[in-house]
């Protein structure tokens, strides 16, 4: 584990020097740890699965853990700190199982089928597998109404977070017509910088959050200045721009992977559990919801009360008409990129703090964001917020009846259904669907 | 590794079944995007349905090879219909969002434990190609040397079949795109309203193009999974679709030989680049990279090539600039 920590520490060190020039990856420096790989010596295998077994912060030692794929299987035991590491030779999906007979009597798995986990090594060389211990009895005893209350609360929380990122997408779409497939990477960047500042450099949580939002804004400004503004000047078609954004999203995603590695960044810690009736939540979640609401109200006031906000809506409605009334359209677009990037980065910060994050979190959320803005109506800020809240609810509430691994599927199905029934979205305008 | 070894690997990448799988998906996409102007970003789903349909028909229904191929095709045609009917009436970028979302949803579903009894969950399905390899007429002890790479009899058989399918697909689409039907498709790409004004049912033509292109992609998916006889959900992520787009745009979107050329160049180039990077990393000349990270560079390049092609050479190697019409 210490080697892994050292690896990520040096990667992070390289990052600090290079935030301003995100693109010069290959000029940055992260030290060589190139090891020679010889066959059949497990300590030289390229892929790592690891985790920590604990119940209420008490480590669980001596549990046998097996990772298997097809006919291959590797075993290890958790050490005195409950930590375990298995090196495996190939990528792909590995099934990780606990031998329940080796779990000491005083510890209990949270669920009956909780002894089986999965490590996804398809894109990365490291995967963490968590096994939940501790009493999960309340889950069994809940009535459907209690479950519903819990899920609606979770959905509201998730929806608020989606909403601030979705408004980012819709502001950019409204003013420039671009369906930005690289939008998710601003979420990832926010989450990763938050991890770097808060969990890694142990900065104050507010300072780290502000740094992450600033980094996202810098990224937004940079991509507009370096890519989108020149392409607008060349009058590149919107569909071509969309494909460019897909390419740019892939590049950004893999740059983030090269810098931060493929493991899930743990940003928990410092949370206090709060009980609200049947709902177990934490101060982090409640504060994060408050921040989301404040951010949403802030955007609403910005768009309706300020001169720049009104100019933004004018550009969204009709850019050439706005230009002819003396509005500097390019300046408005620059401001929109900054605002959108700040909101999206903030969403990444809040997501990371509550659910942890890895290099592809933004891309995983991107389709939910598109579902949200399509549901609400492309190009309307209020619609995006409403759509995001609905999608957040659906994703969470559907887990009452559906396996939670399929919760994103339900959101994507809604996207397809809404396009059949009402393609302009709940609050959209008809002329936009073309 | 020596130079001959590297070039042998690159030469193998030119003709490997994996390359052919991508090429067939690219040919299908050429019909979708190059000829009809449909922004399909869910090509991975069509290929996945071909692979899964074939494997499931063979393993669970115990159908013979022809029935299994037919079942794979039917699966992807059904998917094209379900996807196309709601979205083909909408603007092009909606189709992009919906296809990519549907492909992801499908991948989540087949990889879930809910679908595990049929699809094998995240581990996928394997060992479904026995009948295919039993059809091999080549002598069992035949070997073919490609520099330092040695192909066995069944590997040669796989490659022959794969390239025959490519030939048939190209010829079939060549005939189709030169027929009156194909001219209507090009008309839709250039100006949908004009075609509608001529009394053509634009929606129906688009749906037919989506179904036919999707079927070709599902043949590609079958070849893709047949060489290793394993089919896992992780094969069919969005990166599969993005690579397909890259090889299509590299060769030329509104051409049929474009994706063939694009696919061969792309995979040979990637092999060369990865080998070169691997050597440099081993020699300690690239101290900021680790061996495991070399494979990640491939996707970084995919993104970069995609961006640069669309901006600077949207017609690719073989295309005609006038024929590239990204409506909107």
Interface residues (C-beta under 8 A of the other chain):
Chain A: X14 X26 X28 X29 X30 X31 X32 X33 X34 X35 X36 X37 X46 X69 X70 X92 X93 X95 X118 X120 X122 X123 X125 X179 X227 X231 X234 X236 X237 X238 X239 X240 X242 X243 X244 X246 X247 X248 X249 X250 X251 X252 X253 X254 X255 X257 X258 X363 X367 X370 X371 X374 X403 X405 X406 X408 X409 X412 X413 X415 X416 X419 X420 X423 X433 X434
Chain B: X39 X41 X83 X85 X86 X87 X89 X90 X91 X92 X93 X94 X96 X97 X98 X100 X101 X102 X104 X105 X108 X109 X112 X113 X114 X122 X123 X126 X232 X234 X237 X238 X239 X242 X245 X249 X281 X282 X284 X287 X288 X289 X290 X291 X292 X293 X296 X297 X299 X300 X302 X303 X304 X305 X306 X307 X308 X310 X311 X314 X326 X327 X328
